[in-house]
């Protein structure tokens, strides 16, 4: 078996050539959210087919029982402040497209169930995670239970959200557009979740070295709100919603991280950071001060 081009948290990526063109094969090592690997592949393949051809994603090519193949994007990871505008425009396109043309998430056991089911998680599991992650984890679970993520059908800002907008999942193509990859966490939920996962320390701590600059964040929000024609009053409402969603999102990350062993250096690093009580307290404080 050839060595993968990139080893991610739950999948290996192989860059190959098909018909003279480069492609990427994403081979899953494990599934997310209780799905089997074939179920996970069916979900991601169906979603990528649904959004295929849109400028914010790589085009789907094919799938089999344990892998998905999509077009290779010649580009680079996002690291530069100027990239904020490109990512903001791409995310606005995703949210605008999917709010008008909904994807049938209900037929899949998707990330929505994890994001909205913190209350139903066994107390013994929360206590185990609290021992691993430290006392501050109890505060996060408590806050998450008080402010659960609402069901998709009750959410006026509902759309397809990627839910994992770390720098490694965004490529800037040679044509200057931002392309989003790895849709395993995608769900039909509130648009504020994606704004959180791109800019908030609570989530970007997953790839701590990729935290974007204040300039990039400012450019990101400017491009996103402009493209979606969102007013100042609406921005305030989205900020308020993001603050309430941050803790259930973070709680779901704790459940996922500490329910499995570290399979990559990224996951191990995230577990170590989330086990630091001071880091968790800083994360809670950062949410209180959050403003878009």
N, C-alpha and C positions, 0 to 999 in steps of 0.2 A: 504494500500500500504506500503510495507516495506521501511525502510529508506535506501537511496542509500549508497553504500560503498564509493562513491566519487561524489561530486557535481561539475561538470565542468562548463565552461562558457556557453555552449549551450546544454549540455547533462548530464544525470545522469548515473553513472556506478553501476551496480549490479553484485556482484560476486555470482554465483550459482553453483550447482552441477548437472551434466548431465551424466548418465551412469557411476557414480563413479568418474568422472573427473570434476575439476573446470573449469568453463567457465565465460566469462564476457559478460553481456548484456549492450549495450550502447543505452540508450533511449534518443532520441533527444527531447529537449524542444522547440527548435526553429531551423530554418534553417539559412543558410548563403547565401549571394549573391543573394537574391531575389528568391531562390528556395522555393517550398513548402517542408514540412517535408518529404512526400513520395518521391519527386524528389531527395532530399538530400540523403535519404536512398538508393535509386536506384544507385545514383552516387557512394557513398562510398562502397556499396556492390559490384558493378561491378569492381571497382578499386581493392578492397581487393581480389576478386576472381582472377583477372588478375595477381596480384603479389603473390598470395597464394603459399606456399611451399618454398618461398625464405627465406634465413636465417635472413633477416633484418626486418621481420614483423611477427605479430601474425597471425596464420592461420584463415581464415574466416570459420564460421560454418553455419550460416543461417541469414535471415532477415525477417522482416514483415513491416507493413506500417509505423512504427515509431521507429524501433530499429534494431540494428545490433548485432549479437552474434559472438564472436571470442574466440579463445583459451585463457585460463588464463596463464600468464607468471609468474612463481614463481621467483621473483627477487626483485630488489630495484631500486629506482630512481638513476639517475647519479649524484653523488656528489664528486667523488674522482678523483684526477688528472690522475690516471692510466686509467680511463674510456675514456679519450680522444682518445686513439688509437682504442678502440673498436668501438666507434661511428664513427670515421673516416673510418674504414674498412667497417662498415655497410652502410654508406652513399655512399661510392665509389661503393659498390655492387649495390645499388639502381640505381644510375646514369648510371653505366655501363650497367646494365640489360635493363633499360628502353630506353636508347639511341639506343640499337640494336633491341628492340622489343617494338615499340611505342603503347601506349594505345589511344583509340579513344576518346579523350577529347571533340572533336568537337560536339558530340551528346548530351553533357550536358552543361548547363549554369554554367560554373565552375569559379573558382577563377581567371582564366586568364582574364575574362571580367572586374573584379574589378581592377586587377593589371594594366591593360592596358588602362583603360577608364577614367583616372583622368581628361583629357581635356573635356570630355563630361558631367561631373558632373555640375549641375546647379550652377551658381555663387552665388545664394541666399543660397544654402546649404553650400558652402565653407565659405561664410561670417558668417553664423550661427555658424559653427564649429570654425571659427577663434575667434568669441566672447567667445566661451566656452573654447577653448584651448589656447587662448592668441595670441598676435601679431606674435610670431614666426611661428605659423601655416601658416600665409600668405606666409612667406618665403619658407616653405616646399612645399606648393602647387605650388608656382612659379617655384621652382627648379624642381619639378616633371613634370610640363608641358613642361619644356625645354628638359628634358631627359626621355621621356616615355619608358616604357618597350616595346621592339620590339615584333611584332607578332611571335608566336611560329614557323611558317613556315619559317621565315627569320632568325632564330637563329641557328648558327652552333653548339652551346653548348646546344641545346634543349634536354630535357629529363624530366622524371617525377620528379618534386620537391615537397617536403613535405610542405614547406613554413611556418612551425610552430614548428621548432625544439627547443622548450624550454625544460628544464630539465624534466618537468612533462610528456612529451610525449615520453620519451626514458627510457626504462627499461633495466637493465643489468640482464640477466637471470643467473640461477645457473650454466649453462654451460659456462658462461663467455662471451657470445655474446650479442650484443646490439640489442634490438628489438624496432622498431618504431611503435607507436600507434596514433590514431586520425588523419585521413586523410582528414578532412573536407576542409582544405585550399589547398589541392594538386592541381597542375596544370602542364601543359606542358610549361616549361619556361626555363630560364637560370640556369645552375647548381650553379652559383654564389649566387643565392638567398638563397639556403640552407646553404652555407658557411656563409652568413651574419646572418641568423636567429639563428645559433648556437653560433657565436662568437662576433657579433657586439653589442655594448651597445644600438644602435638604436632599436634593436628588443628584446634583452634579458631583457630590462627594463620591458617587459610584466610580467616576473616573476623575479623581481629584485633580490630577495634573492637567485636565482639560477645562477647568473652570474658565469661562469667558471673561473678557475685560468689561469694565463699566461702559466703555465706548461701544463695544460690540453689542452689549445688551441694549443700550440706548438706540443704536441703529436697528436692531432686531425689532424692538417694539414700535419704532417709528414706521418701519416698512409694513409690519403686520397690521397695525391699527389703520394705517392709511389705505392699504389694499382692501380691507374689509369695511372701510368707511364707518369706523366705530367712534362714537362721540365721547366727549370727556366724561359725561355721566355714565355711559356704558363701561368705560375703562374703570371707573370707580367700582361699579358693580362687579366686574370681572375680578378686580383685585380682592374685594371682599370675599367672593366665592373661592378664589384661590387659597386664601388664608384658611378657610374652613375645610377645604379639600386636602390641604397639605398633610395633616396628621393621619387621616385614613390611608393616604398614598404611602406615607413613610411607614406606617404599620404594616402595610402589605409587603413593602420591601423587606422589613425585618422578618416577617413570616417566611418569605421566599428564601432569603439569604441564610437563615439559621435552621431551615428545614432540610437543607442539603449540605453536604460537605463542600469545601472550596474546590472547584474544578479548574480554576485559573488563578493567575497571580492577581488579576483585577478583583475577582470575588474574594480572595483571601485578604487583599488590602482593604476591601469594603467591610468585611467582617471585623477586621482589627479596628477600623475607625468607628464602626457602629458599636463596638464593645467599650469604647472610651466614654465614660459618663459626661466628661466635659464637652466632648463633641456633640453628644445628643442634646445637652442643655443649650449649646450655642445654636443648634439647628432649630430648637423650639423658639428661641429668642429671634432668630432670623425670620421665621414665619410671621411673628408678631409685627415685625417692621417692614414686611414685604409690601412693595408698591410698584405697580406697572406704569 
